[in-house]
Amino acid sequence: MNKHLLLLCLLPTTSLAAGLDQSSWGKFEYDFEEKPWAELEARLPPAPKPENLLPFYVSAATDNRFFVDSASVTVGEDGVVRYTLVVKSATGASNISYEGMRCSSGELKRYAFGRNDGSWGKARNARWEEIRYKDVNRQHHMLYDDFFCPRGIAVKSPAEAVNALKRGEHPGSKGIAW
């Protein structure tokens, strides 16, 4: 290629870059600032049905059995995975709660608790709390790491969460792309 032709081709780009002052760059900037997070309103699901309960393993340190109601799982545009958790004791007692898990911050919120008649009682002090890693009562830790938030990233859909529960873990929880 002719040297003069090459210089003519480069001249407009170098003069353009040199001629732009900081105020001109605003036209070309992209908005990389993170928008403030806003939580969507949680809508309470119907009471869980036995046929929709998916068991998941928590620990040998407890006699309780843990289930997620597959019909209640949602993934909101706010990045919150919402679900109904059912905990059954060895004596047959059940605790039912409707909860949300915010994967990006590692937090949990309980929205409501199930009653015997199938209705919900709203949680009095519903607030986001850090998911703590414990030896006993570690069901939230297991849901976070192994099913809903592999590597801290929310599942993309309810089907992905339900499939992970059916498989016994999310493939991404072990560093495997799904």
N, C-alpha and C positions, 0 to 999 in steps of 0.2 A: 504494500500500500504506500502511496505517496506520502512523504513526511508532512508536506504542507496540508494535505487533505486531513490527515490525522489531527494536526494542530487545530484546524478549523472545526473539526468535530468536537474536540475537547474544550475549545474556547467558550462556548455558551455554558457548559456545565460549571467550569471554574469561575467564570464571572458571575454566574447565578449564585453559587455558594458564597462567594466573597461579598456579593452585594446584599445579601439578606442580613438585616439586623434582627435583634431579639424579638422585636414586635412583629416582624413578618413571620417568625416561626410559629406563632399562635395559629396561623391558618393550617398548619400541617400537624399540629399536635393531636394526639389521641387521648381520650380520657382514660387514663390508667388508674385513677383514684378509685378506691373501693367504695361502693355505695354503702350507706349504713344498712345493717341487716334489719329486716322487719318481719316479725312472726305473723303467719297467717292464723286466722281463727280456726281452732280445732273443732270439728264437728263430731259429736259422740256417735259411735257406731251402734248397731243393734247388739243386744247381749250375745255373748259367744254361744255357739252351738257345739255340742260334743264332736260332731263329725268334722268340724273345721279346726279342731285343736291339733297343732303340730308340736310334738315333744322336742325338747332339746336338752342335752346333757349339761349340767352345771359343775357338779363336783361329787366325789365320793364322801365328802365331809357333811353331806346333808341327806336326810331321808325324804325331803320334799321332791316333788316332781314339778317340772316347769313346762309350760305350753304357751304358744302364741296362736291366737285366733287368726287363721289365714285370711278370713274374709274381712278383717279389720285393718290389714296392713295398707298404708298409703305412703307415698313419697311426695311431699309438698314442694311447690315451687320455691318455698323458703328454705329448702334443704333439710327439712325435718322429716324423719321416718317416724310415723305414728302407728301404733299397734295396741292390741289388747293382750295383756300378760295375765296368765292364769297360773297360780301356784297352789298345788294340792299337797296337803300334809299327809303323813303316813296314817293319821287317824281319819282322813277323809274330809277335813275342813278345806275350804277353798277361799283364796283371796284373789280378787279380780281387779285389775287396774287398767285404765286407758292412759297410755304414756306417749311421750315424744322423745326422740333422741336426735340431738343436734350433733352430727358427725364432725363438722368443722371445728367445734369447740370442745368436744368430748363431754357434753352436758346432757342431762336428763330432766324431764319435767313430767310430773304426774298430773293429769287433767281431771280425772274422776275415778271413783271407786265403785265397783259393781255391788248391787244389792241382791238379796235372795229372790226378789220378785222380778229380776231382769232389768230393773231401772238403774240409773246412774245417780250417784251423789257427787256433785262437783267438789273437787279438792278445795279446802278452805284457804290454803296458802300455796297455791300453785306458783312455783318459781323454778328457774333453771338452776340446777345443782351439778357440780362436778361428779362425773362417774368415777368412783373410787375403786381401786383394786384391792379386794379383800379375799381372805381364804374362805370365809363363810358368807353366804348371801351374795354371791358374785354373779347373779343372773344378768345384771345389766352389763357388767364387764364382758361376759360371754356374748351377749347380743351385740354389743358394740364391736368387739374384735372379730368374732367368727361369723356374723350373719349380716348385720345392717351397715357396718362402717369399716369394711376391710381397709387396712392401712389409713384409717381416718377419713375415707371418702365414702359418701353416702351411696347406697345402691341406686341405680337409675330408675327402677320401677318396682311396684309391688311384686310382680312375677319373679324378678331377680331375687328378692328377699325370701319369698316363699320357696323358690327352688333351692336356695342355700339351706333353709331349714329342713327341707325334705332330704337333702344330701348329707346333712350333719355338719356342714361348714361351707362357707363361701370359698371358692377356689382362690380368690384374691387375698384371703386372710393369710395365706402362706406364701404370698409373693408371686403367685401364678396369675397371669392375665386370663381373664375369662372371656 
